Amino acid sequence: MVEAQEVCVACNTELDDYHQASCQMCGGKFHHPWDGEVQMPLCGSMASHEEALALVFLCSNCYQALEEGE
């Protein structure tokens, strides 16, 4: 049985096992290169969470929705 590969919530292409992050808002996984030498898209951003005083990861879709809502 072949296991289904997870896909990025932002660009809908396959994720690898290492270069990914989870969105704090939607919970989806997205491409996030942890090594500057890796050639892959950056499908999200880090943002500050004012109430929790922490940095969080957001996929491009959720980040854009936040920016449009302000």
C-alpha positions, 0 to 999 in steps of 0.5 A, a space after each residue: 500500500 502506497 502512503 499518500 503524500 501531504 500537500 501544501 495548503 498554499 500551493 497544492 504541491 507535495 511537501 517533503 518530510 523536513 522543510 515544512 511548517 504548520 499554520 497557527 490559524 488553519 492547521 494546514 502544512 506549508 512549504 517552509 525551507 529551513 535551509 537557505 540552500 534548498 530550492 523550494 517555495 516559501 508558502 508562508 510567513 512568521 508573524 507576532 502574536 500580540 496576546 501570546 507574545 510569541 512568533 507563529 507560522 502562518 500559511 500564505 492564505 491565512 497571512 493574506 486574509 489577516 492583512 486584508 482584514 486590518 
